[in-house]
Amino acid sequence: MSGHSKWSTIKHKKGATDAKRGKLFTKLIKEITVAARMGGGDPEANPRLRRALSSARSQNMPKDTFERAIKKGTGELEGVNYEEILYEGYGPGGVAVLVECLTDNRNRTIAEVRHAFGKAGGNVGTDGCVAWMFDKKGLISVSKEESDEETLMELALDAGAEDIKEETDSFDIITEPSDFDVVKEAIDAAGIKYELAEITMIPQNLTKVEGKEAEQMIRFMEVLDDSDDVQKFYCNADIPDEVFDSL
C-alpha cells in the first residue's frame, strides 16, 4: 500500500472523533459545490457528486449542510467560485507527488504548496513530470477482520472489479473508475463495511523511503492535509508500517 493510501485509511479510521473534523467538512463542502457546478445537482446523474455525498454522509455531515453546498454549486445560492489545479513534484527521497487543489486564490495556493514541498526537501515540478507514474482507479479497502479474500474475490470480481490485492491488514479492491459505483454497491448490499472507498491515483511503482526520509514524508503529508486549499494528494512512497504505527 502506498504512503497515501495508508494515510487515507488512518484518517478514515479516526473519522468523526478527529479534531480536524471541521477541516474535513470544509474540503467535502468544496468538492460537493464544484461537483454540482460541473455536473448538476442530481446525484443520480452526476457520479462525482454522488461520490462526494457518500463521503459526506460517511462523516455524518448534516443534510442541510450538503444541500446548501449543492445549491451553491448550481447557483441557487450565492457561493465562491473555486478553480481546480493539479500540482506535481518530488518529495523526500525522490517520491512522486500529485496535489489536487480547489482554490479561490491561485497565488496563495501555489505559494503554500511550494513552501510545503521546499520544507520537506522536495520541489514542485513541471506539468506532467510525475502524473504518468499514476493510474486513475477506484479503491475499496476492506479490513481482514470484516471479510475474507475468497468472499471478496467472488463478490467484487462478479461486480466488475479489476483486481484484489492483499495488504498487511486489509484487502484492496481495485476497479476502473467507471465500475467503481457498481462494485461499491455490491459490497454495500452484502453488508460488508470498508475502511476506505474512493476514486484515487494508484502509483505504478513505489519508491521506498526509510528513516529520516520516511518521517519527513509523513510530516509533508500532514502539512498538505492541513491546507484548506489541498483537496487530495497522492504519492508513490513505500513507507514501513512501523513508521505509521508510531503516529
Backbone bond lengths (Angstrom), bond angles and torsions (degrees), N, CA, C in turn:
res aa  C-N    CA-C-N  psi(-1)  N-CA   C-N-CA  omega(-1)  CA-C   N-CA-C  phi
1 M - - - 1.457 - - 1.521 109.10 -
2 S 1.317 117.17 132.22 1.461 119.98 -179.15 1.523 109.80 -69.91
3 G 1.322 115.57 162.28 1.457 120.41 -179.96 1.510 112.40 -55.95
4 H 1.340 116.51 -40.08 1.468 120.11 179.90 1.517 111.70 -62.60
5 S 1.332 117.21 -46.06 1.464 120.43 -177.58 1.520 111.14 -63.99
6 K 1.324 116.15 -41.29 1.463 120.43 178.04 1.528 109.96 -62.24
7 W 1.317 115.84 -43.80 1.458 121.91 179.76 1.526 109.99 -60.63
8 S 1.336 117.19 -44.93 1.463 121.63 -179.65 1.518 111.19 -62.09
9 T 1.331 116.52 -40.61 1.463 120.76 179.89 1.521 111.02 -65.19
10 I 1.329 116.98 -42.48 1.462 121.48 178.41 1.527 109.94 -61.33
11 K 1.331 116.83 -44.49 1.462 121.09 179.57 1.518 110.96 -61.39
12 H 1.340 116.03 -43.29 1.456 120.54 -178.66 1.525 111.11 -63.80
13 K 1.319 116.79 -38.77 1.467 120.76 179.46 1.525 110.60 -64.16
14 K 1.334 116.16 -37.10 1.457 119.89 -179.83 1.525 110.11 -70.04
15 G 1.338 115.54 -34.58 1.454 123.73 171.40 1.517 115.52 44.31
16 A 1.329 114.58 -131.60 1.461 121.34 -170.97 1.520 112.90 -68.18
17 T 1.311 118.66 -16.94 1.463 120.66 -178.94 1.522 111.41 -83.16
18 D 1.298 117.17 -9.19 1.460 120.75 -177.19 1.525 110.77 -70.32
19 A 1.334 115.63 139.40 1.460 120.61 179.54 1.531 112.07 -65.30
20 K 1.336 116.15 -18.59 1.463 120.24 -178.49 1.528 112.30 -93.69
21 R 1.319 116.93 19.32 1.456 120.67 -176.49 1.542 111.56 -58.36
22 G 1.343 115.84 -39.15 1.463 119.85 179.47 1.517 111.90 -62.13
23 K 1.336 116.47 -39.02 1.467 120.54 178.64 1.524 110.44 -67.10
24 L 1.335 116.81 -37.83 1.458 121.09 177.39 1.526 110.12 -63.65
25 F 1.331 116.89 -41.53 1.462 121.05 177.41 1.533 110.68 -58.96
26 T 1.329 116.18 -41.53 1.466 120.60 179.81 1.525 110.79 -59.79
27 K 1.330 116.68 -43.76 1.466 120.63 179.62 1.531 110.81 -66.17
28 L 1.332 116.72 -41.26 1.461 120.56 -179.87 1.529 111.01 -65.86
29 I 1.328 116.92 -40.23 1.465 121.07 178.55 1.525 110.36 -62.29
30 K 1.329 116.53 -42.71 1.473 120.16 176.76 1.528 111.15 -58.41
31 E 1.345 115.62 -47.01 1.462 120.12 -178.05 1.525 110.86 -63.74
32 I 1.318 117.97 -42.13 1.464 121.43 178.64 1.527 110.10 -62.15
33 T 1.321 116.61 -43.72 1.467 121.29 -179.39 1.521 111.41 -61.87
34 V 1.333 116.86 -47.73 1.468 120.98 -179.27 1.528 110.88 -67.31
35 A 1.333 116.96 -40.53 1.466 120.26 179.12 1.520 110.78 -61.27
36 A 1.344 116.79 -42.13 1.469 121.05 179.13 1.525 111.12 -68.04
37 R 1.331 116.46 -37.70 1.469 120.12 179.24 1.528 111.24 -64.60
38 M 1.329 116.41 -39.76 1.456 120.64 -175.00 1.528 113.42 -83.05
39 G 1.346 116.90 -34.22 1.461 118.85 -173.60 1.511 116.02 -124.28
40 G 1.350 117.41 6.17 1.455 120.19 -179.56 1.510 112.68 92.43
41 G 1.339 115.77 165.85 1.455 121.25 -172.93 1.509 116.21 -89.91
42 D 1.345 117.62 2.49 1.460 120.92 179.79 1.527 109.91 -94.64
43 P 1.331 118.60 108.82 1.470 120.35 -177.47 1.528 113.61 -62.79
44 E 1.332 117.78 -25.51 1.465 120.65 178.98 1.530 111.07 -66.58
45 A 1.316 115.90 -29.66 1.463 120.50 -178.56 1.528 112.16 -104.61
46 N 1.336 116.88 2.67 1.460 121.71 -175.18 1.537 109.07 -133.68
47 P 1.349 117.90 92.18 1.472 121.23 -177.31 1.525 114.11 -56.84
48 R 1.325 116.35 -38.18 1.475 118.86 -179.16 1.524 110.15 -64.75
49 L 1.325 116.97 -42.53 1.459 120.42 178.26 1.529 110.29 -66.49
50 R 1.320 116.45 -40.08 1.471 120.37 179.74 1.531 110.82 -59.39
51 R 1.322 116.50 -43.39 1.466 119.96 179.99 1.531 111.01 -68.64
52 A 1.341 116.39 -38.25 1.464 120.00 179.24 1.525 110.84 -64.53
53 L 1.322 116.54 -40.29 1.468 120.34 178.96 1.523 111.02 -68.33
54 S 1.328 116.87 -35.92 1.455 120.80 177.17 1.531 110.17 -62.17
55 S 1.332 116.43 -42.97 1.467 121.01 177.74 1.526 110.86 -64.18
56 A 1.344 116.19 -40.69 1.461 120.71 -179.42 1.530 110.63 -64.08
57 R 1.332 116.18 -43.31 1.470 119.77 -179.76 1.525 110.96 -66.68
58 S 1.342 116.69 -35.51 1.471 119.64 -179.89 1.521 111.38 -65.48
59 Q 1.345 116.00 -21.26 1.469 120.90 177.40 1.527 111.54 -101.55
60 N 1.341 115.91 13.54 1.468 122.16 176.89 1.525 113.38 60.50
61 M 1.326 116.57 37.30 1.455 119.71 174.99 1.535 109.52 -69.13
62 P 1.333 118.45 132.20 1.464 120.70 178.95 1.533 111.95 -59.49
63 K 1.330 115.65 144.63 1.457 121.62 -176.98 1.523 112.40 -58.38
64 D 1.338 116.93 -42.24 1.467 118.64 -177.67 1.526 111.67 -66.31
65 T 1.345 116.87 -26.53 1.463 120.83 179.00 1.522 110.91 -68.15
66 F 1.341 117.06 -49.50 1.468 116.98 -178.50 1.536 111.90 -75.92
67 E 1.319 117.73 -24.20 1.470 119.04 175.95 1.527 110.70 -68.53
68 R 1.342 117.27 -37.77 1.469 120.96 175.22 1.519 110.52 -63.27
69 A 1.337 116.53 -40.66 1.468 120.60 179.72 1.528 110.52 -62.53
70 I 1.329 116.65 -40.64 1.470 120.49 177.85 1.531 110.01 -62.33
71 K 1.330 116.52 -45.21 1.477 120.56 -178.19 1.528 111.66 -65.25
72 K 1.333 116.45 -33.55 1.470 119.31 175.86 1.528 109.97 -66.96
73 G 1.328 115.66 -36.60 1.455 119.27 178.99 1.514 112.95 -69.29
74 T 1.319 117.03 -37.99 1.474 120.45 -178.39 1.523 112.43 -84.53
75 G 1.349 116.61 -6.70 1.460 119.69 177.61 1.513 114.42 93.22
76 E 1.321 117.84 1.75 1.470 121.09 178.44 1.521 111.15 -71.00
77 L 1.320 116.33 -28.44 1.457 122.25 173.55 1.526 108.45 -124.12
78 E 1.320 116.28 152.03 1.460 120.18 178.65 1.527 109.69 -70.20
79 G 1.327 117.34 136.99 1.459 120.69 -179.27 1.514 111.93 -152.06
80 V 1.322 115.43 175.07 1.467 122.07 -179.93 1.527 109.59 -81.77
81 N 1.322 116.12 143.21 1.467 120.89 176.19 1.523 109.07 -92.66
82 Y 1.318 116.91 112.25 1.457 121.01 -178.32 1.517 111.18 -97.51
83 E 1.327 115.32 142.05 1.459 122.99 177.55 1.526 108.80 -104.77
84 E 1.331 116.46 136.03 1.461 120.98 177.49 1.525 109.66 -90.53
85 I 1.323 116.70 128.27 1.470 121.56 179.34 1.526 108.94 -134.81
86 L 1.321 116.13 138.90 1.460 122.16 175.57 1.522 109.30 -114.44
87 Y 1.336 116.12 123.87 1.460 121.34 175.64 1.524 109.04 -108.61
88 E 1.318 115.81 145.12 1.459 121.57 179.16 1.522 109.11 -126.84
89 G 1.322 115.67 148.11 1.449 117.50 178.84 1.510 112.74 -176.95
90 Y 1.330 114.47 -165.59 1.464 121.36 -176.51 1.522 109.55 -126.22
91 G 1.340 114.93 132.87 1.453 120.93 178.30 1.511 111.56 -99.94
92 P 1.336 118.35 -162.20 1.465 122.41 178.83 1.529 111.32 -55.45
93 G 1.339 115.92 137.38 1.458 120.60 177.95 1.515 114.29 69.90
94 G 1.340 117.09 16.32 1.463 120.28 178.95 1.518 114.07 78.88
95 V 1.338 117.21 16.45 1.462 121.56 179.00 1.527 110.15 -62.58
96 A 1.340 116.50 133.87 1.465 121.66 177.24 1.523 109.54 -78.54
97 V 1.341 117.01 133.92 1.463 121.34 -175.89 1.528 110.35 -134.56
98 L 1.329 116.09 133.15 1.464 123.24 171.79 1.524 107.34 -114.01
99 V 1.325 117.00 136.02 1.465 121.06 -179.19 1.526 108.93 -128.03
100 E 1.333 116.71 115.36 1.465 122.39 178.16 1.526 108.87 -94.78
101 C 1.329 115.95 127.66 1.462 120.73 -178.44 1.525 111.42 -124.52
102 L 1.328 115.11 150.27 1.459 123.58 167.82 1.518 105.83 -124.29
103 T 1.325 117.51 119.31 1.458 119.44 -172.50 1.523 112.46 -143.86
104 D 1.325 114.77 154.14 1.462 121.22 172.08 1.526 109.93 -107.24
105 N 1.349 115.48 7.62 1.466 120.06 179.69 1.528 108.80 -150.73
106 R 1.320 116.42 93.36 1.465 122.39 -175.47 1.532 112.05 -58.65
107 N 1.334 117.52 -41.17 1.468 120.86 -177.19 1.530 111.21 -64.05
108 R 1.326 116.00 -42.46 1.466 119.38 178.28 1.527 111.10 -62.40
109 T 1.327 115.14 -42.17 1.462 119.78 -175.49 1.513 112.27 -67.58
110 I 1.328 117.84 -46.72 1.466 119.07 -178.88 1.520 110.64 -65.42
111 A 1.344 117.52 -33.18 1.473 120.19 177.19 1.530 110.01 -63.94
112 E 1.348 116.88 -43.60 1.466 121.15 179.29 1.526 111.51 -64.49
113 V 1.331 115.53 -43.99 1.462 120.08 -177.48 1.531 110.46 -66.68
114 R 1.328 117.17 -44.24 1.476 120.43 177.88 1.526 110.88 -60.63
115 H 1.323 116.18 -41.45 1.472 120.20 -179.69 1.527 110.17 -63.59
116 A 1.329 116.67 -41.80 1.467 120.73 -179.87 1.522 111.05 -63.12
117 F 1.334 116.62 -45.84 1.467 120.80 178.48 1.529 110.23 -61.99
118 G 1.339 116.22 -47.22 1.461 120.40 -177.07 1.518 112.90 -62.78
119 K 1.335 116.37 -41.11 1.459 121.13 -179.83 1.523 111.14 -64.31
120 A 1.348 116.03 -28.40 1.466 120.44 179.93 1.526 112.62 -87.81
121 G 1.314 115.91 1.15 1.461 119.34 -179.42 1.512 112.82 83.56
122 G 1.335 116.37 17.43 1.461 120.47 179.39 1.508 111.01 -114.61
123 N 1.321 116.78 -162.56 1.464 120.54 178.93 1.528 111.15 -158.25
124 V 1.330 114.78 150.87 1.460 120.92 173.57 1.519 108.02 -76.06
125 G 1.332 116.94 134.62 1.459 121.13 -178.85 1.517 112.32 -105.28
126 T 1.316 115.55 -170.23 1.460 121.21 179.32 1.530 110.06 -83.67
127 D 1.334 115.78 161.73 1.464 120.46 178.33 1.524 110.40 -58.12
128 G 1.320 115.95 129.20 1.458 120.59 177.67 1.510 114.88 90.13
129 C 1.339 117.41 -0.86 1.469 119.24 -173.87 1.534 112.45 -68.91
130 V 1.336 117.59 -30.66 1.471 118.78 179.65 1.534 113.68 -129.56
131 A 1.329 117.74 -11.56 1.471 120.46 -176.14 1.529 111.76 -57.11
132 W 1.327 116.75 -31.97 1.467 121.17 -178.30 1.533 112.21 -67.44
133 M 1.324 117.29 -13.44 1.465 121.37 179.89 1.537 112.78 -84.48
134 F 1.343 116.76 -2.25 1.463 121.57 -175.79 1.524 111.22 -123.33
135 D 1.325 115.67 151.08 1.467 122.51 174.30 1.520 108.85 -119.03
136 K 1.328 116.24 135.09 1.463 120.80 177.84 1.526 109.09 -77.39
137 K 1.338 116.56 120.40 1.463 121.55 -175.98 1.538 110.09 -142.13
138 G 1.331 114.86 163.25 1.450 120.68 168.49 1.520 108.04 -89.29
139 L 1.325 117.66 141.99 1.466 121.97 -179.20 1.521 109.52 -134.01
140 I 1.325 116.43 124.38 1.459 122.16 174.70 1.524 106.83 -125.11
141 S 1.318 116.57 116.82 1.462 121.49 -176.00 1.530 109.62 -105.67
142 V 1.341 115.81 120.32 1.464 122.16 -177.16 1.534 109.48 -115.73
143 S 1.327 116.30 127.55 1.461 121.06 179.10 1.524 110.54 -63.26
144 K 1.334 115.96 145.05 1.466 120.85 177.36 1.529 111.08 -64.41
145 E 1.321 116.33 -20.32 1.466 120.10 177.46 1.528 110.96 -74.94
146 E 1.333 116.73 -19.93 1.466 121.46 -174.90 1.526 112.96 -91.57
147 S 1.339 116.74 -31.57 1.465 119.57 -177.82 1.527 109.68 -159.18
148 D 1.346 115.42 167.30 1.463 120.08 177.19 1.521 109.95 -106.53
149 E 1.310 115.34 164.17 1.464 120.78 -173.83 1.530 112.17 -62.77
150 E 1.329 117.15 -41.55 1.471 120.17 -176.96 1.528 111.18 -62.33
151 T 1.329 116.61 -44.49 1.462 120.63 179.27 1.519 111.07 -62.26
152 L 1.342 115.63 -47.10 1.460 120.22 -179.50 1.523 111.57 -64.93
153 M 1.310 116.29 -40.25 1.455 121.28 -179.17 1.526 110.34 -58.41
154 E 1.340 115.70 -50.38 1.461 120.38 -178.69 1.524 111.34 -63.61
155 L 1.329 115.86 -45.64 1.458 121.26 -176.58 1.535 112.03 -67.09
156 A 1.317 115.67 -50.00 1.464 120.33 -174.01 1.526 112.78 -71.87
157 L 1.325 116.48 -44.44 1.465 118.93 -178.70 1.522 111.32 -66.32
158 D 1.338 117.01 -36.62 1.467 120.23 175.97 1.522 111.49 -62.66
159 A 1.336 116.06 -31.49 1.468 120.86 -178.82 1.525 112.32 -83.28
160 G 1.348 116.59 -8.52 1.461 119.30 176.87 1.509 115.73 113.40
161 A 1.351 117.48 11.53 1.466 119.94 178.00 1.525 110.23 -65.50
162 E 1.323 114.92 153.98 1.457 121.76 -178.28 1.526 111.96 -86.80
163 D 1.340 116.09 -38.76 1.465 119.92 -174.31 1.526 109.77 -165.00
164 I 1.322 116.45 160.73 1.460 122.06 171.85 1.520 107.26 -129.42
165 K 1.325 115.97 126.49 1.456 121.06 -178.52 1.520 109.98 -115.48
166 E 1.332 116.03 135.42 1.458 120.69 178.82 1.524 110.08 -87.78
167 E 1.329 115.39 126.03 1.449 121.53 174.54 1.532 108.60 -108.72
168 T 1.312 117.22 -176.51 1.466 120.81 -175.61 1.524 112.40 -56.53
169 D 1.335 116.63 -48.89 1.463 119.48 -176.96 1.526 113.20 -128.50
170 S 1.343 116.58 18.64 1.462 119.35 -178.78 1.529 110.93 -153.82
171 F 1.325 114.86 168.48 1.454 122.41 169.60 1.527 107.21 -113.94
172 D 1.333 116.61 129.49 1.452 121.17 -179.72 1.526 109.90 -103.66
173 I 1.323 115.89 117.69 1.459 121.83 178.18 1.531 107.51 -91.74
174 I 1.318 115.97 123.36 1.463 121.63 -178.14 1.531 109.41 -107.57
175 T 1.330 116.59 133.88 1.465 120.66 179.07 1.528 110.11 -134.10
176 E 1.325 115.30 163.57 1.458 119.35 165.08 1.534 106.47 -71.55
177 P 1.347 118.14 148.63 1.471 119.47 -179.68 1.531 113.09 -53.25
178 S 1.330 116.55 -36.70 1.466 120.58 -177.80 1.532 112.68 -69.61
179 D 1.338 117.39 -21.33 1.469 121.54 -179.19 1.524 113.10 -99.01
180 F 1.334 116.64 -5.10 1.462 121.31 -172.61 1.528 112.64 -57.71
181 D 1.330 117.56 -49.86 1.459 121.01 -175.65 1.530 111.93 -62.02
182 V 1.341 116.64 -40.52 1.468 120.67 -179.05 1.530 110.52 -65.62
183 V 1.321 116.76 -44.11 1.465 121.01 180.00 1.528 110.08 -66.07
184 K 1.338 116.91 -43.18 1.468 120.99 178.94 1.532 110.29 -61.03
185 E 1.325 117.06 -41.47 1.465 120.85 179.14 1.533 110.99 -63.62
186 A 1.338 117.18 -36.01 1.470 121.02 178.15 1.528 110.58 -66.56
187 I 1.337 116.49 -39.39 1.468 121.03 177.83 1.531 109.48 -66.56
188 D 1.335 116.14 -43.08 1.464 120.67 178.15 1.528 111.15 -60.75
189 A 1.335 116.11 -45.12 1.465 121.60 -177.24 1.532 111.55 -62.86
190 A 1.338 116.07 -29.70 1.463 120.88 179.82 1.531 111.81 -81.98
191 G 1.333 116.44 -4.13 1.460 120.42 179.11 1.511 114.25 75.13
192 I 1.328 116.55 19.37 1.460 120.87 -179.94 1.531 109.51 -91.65
193 K 1.311 116.50 124.89 1.459 120.68 179.64 1.528 110.28 -85.68
194 Y 1.310 116.13 143.37 1.471 120.93 179.15 1.516 109.59 -119.56
195 E 1.327 114.98 155.26 1.458 120.92 -179.55 1.526 111.32 -87.53
196 L 1.325 115.25 -23.59 1.458 120.13 -175.08 1.516 108.60 -156.58
197 A 1.328 117.20 135.72 1.464 121.48 175.54 1.522 107.66 -147.19
198 E 1.331 117.21 112.17 1.454 120.10 -176.13 1.523 111.37 -160.92
199 I 1.333 114.68 159.46 1.460 120.40 167.73 1.525 105.88 -84.03
200 T 1.300 117.05 126.12 1.455 119.96 -172.45 1.525 110.77 -139.03
201 M 1.313 115.49 179.00 1.465 121.92 174.99 1.527 107.28 -112.01
202 I 1.328 115.90 113.60 1.463 120.73 -176.70 1.527 109.77 -98.89
203 P 1.329 117.17 126.42 1.471 119.68 -178.81 1.529 111.97 -68.02
204 Q 1.321 116.06 142.24 1.470 121.26 177.77 1.526 110.41 -72.70
205 N 1.327 116.45 -33.57 1.462 122.14 178.17 1.520 108.85 -141.12
206 L 1.333 116.05 152.49 1.460 120.67 -179.25 1.526 111.45 -105.05
207 T 1.334 115.18 148.92 1.464 121.90 175.59 1.520 108.03 -109.76
208 K 1.322 117.06 117.20 1.466 121.43 -175.99 1.520 110.11 -75.08
209 V 1.329 115.15 128.72 1.463 120.38 174.46 1.527 107.84 -127.56
210 E 1.307 116.08 137.89 1.460 121.18 -178.13 1.521 109.80 -135.91
211 G 1.321 115.10 171.62 1.459 120.90 174.61 1.512 113.43 54.82
212 K 1.332 115.26 -130.83 1.463 121.19 -175.80 1.523 111.81 -61.43
213 E 1.344 116.74 -39.02 1.469 119.35 -179.06 1.523 111.57 -65.68
214 A 1.341 117.44 -37.11 1.465 120.87 177.50 1.526 110.25 -64.47
215 E 1.336 116.75 -41.87 1.461 120.65 178.69 1.529 110.51 -66.32
216 Q 1.337 116.48 -39.34 1.465 120.71 177.42 1.535 110.29 -62.41
217 M 1.336 115.61 -39.90 1.460 119.87 -178.30 1.524 110.79 -64.86
218 I 1.316 117.00 -40.67 1.462 119.97 179.05 1.525 110.72 -67.59
219 R 1.316 117.46 -40.68 1.471 119.86 176.26 1.525 110.62 -62.94
220 F 1.333 116.14 -37.95 1.469 122.19 177.83 1.530 109.96 -61.58
221 M 1.342 116.50 -44.58 1.464 120.63 179.05 1.527 111.19 -64.42
222 E 1.334 116.34 -36.14 1.467 120.42 177.21 1.524 110.76 -62.19
223 V 1.330 116.52 -42.19 1.467 121.21 -179.60 1.529 110.18 -65.47
224 L 1.340 116.51 -46.19 1.467 119.78 178.74 1.526 110.68 -61.73
225 D 1.313 115.96 -42.73 1.458 121.84 -178.61 1.530 111.12 -63.17
226 D 1.323 116.13 -30.80 1.464 121.20 -175.75 1.527 112.49 -82.69
227 S 1.339 117.50 -11.14 1.465 121.20 -178.54 1.523 110.71 -77.74
228 D 1.317 116.26 129.78 1.465 120.60 178.43 1.525 112.12 -64.43
229 D 1.339 116.68 -27.60 1.468 120.35 -176.41 1.524 113.23 -84.84
230 V 1.325 117.51 -19.93 1.465 121.38 -179.14 1.524 108.97 -86.42
231 Q 1.337 116.38 118.82 1.457 121.29 178.16 1.527 110.82 -84.61
232 K 1.328 115.31 -51.95 1.456 121.34 -179.43 1.518 109.09 -146.16
233 F 1.324 115.89 156.53 1.464 120.19 172.07 1.517 107.90 -141.30
234 Y 1.315 115.05 154.82 1.459 121.40 -178.10 1.520 107.83 -135.02
235 C 1.335 116.38 147.02 1.457 119.47 177.90 1.525 109.61 -147.76
236 N 1.321 115.90 162.77 1.468 119.98 178.04 1.522 111.40 -107.79
237 A 1.355 115.53 28.10 1.466 120.38 -179.90 1.523 110.83 -73.28
238 D 1.311 116.20 132.16 1.464 122.54 171.89 1.525 105.89 -102.24
239 I 1.336 115.53 98.78 1.465 121.82 -175.39 1.524 109.32 -106.11
240 P 1.328 118.63 129.18 1.472 121.09 179.72 1.530 112.10 -54.66
241 D 1.331 116.69 140.39 1.463 121.44 -179.67 1.526 112.14 -56.80
242 E 1.336 115.84 -35.94 1.462 118.10 -176.28 1.528 112.14 -64.19
243 V 1.355 116.75 -26.58 1.460 119.78 177.28 1.530 109.52 -68.32
244 F 1.349 115.90 -42.37 1.465 119.56 176.99 1.528 110.35 -67.49
245 D 1.323 116.60 -39.56 1.463 120.44 -178.44 1.518 112.02 -62.98
246 S 1.323 116.73 -22.43 1.464 120.22 -178.73 1.529 111.60 -81.63
247 L 1.365 116.55 -6.27 1.467 119.51 179.83 1.522 110.13 -65.07
